[in-house]
């Protein structure tokens, strides 16, 4: 009869979204670092 259970489910969904955002941020940061490192290696190799 209480409507607190759907609120708990909504809170869990918000926590999952935050975890997904952190994973996306970490993955994109790693990809950016790899791209920068590869471009630096290519630039330094040409000279």
Secondary structure, DSSP 8 states (H G I E B T S, - for coil): --SHHHHHHHHHHHHHHHHHHHHHHHHHHHHHHHHHHHHHHHHHHH-
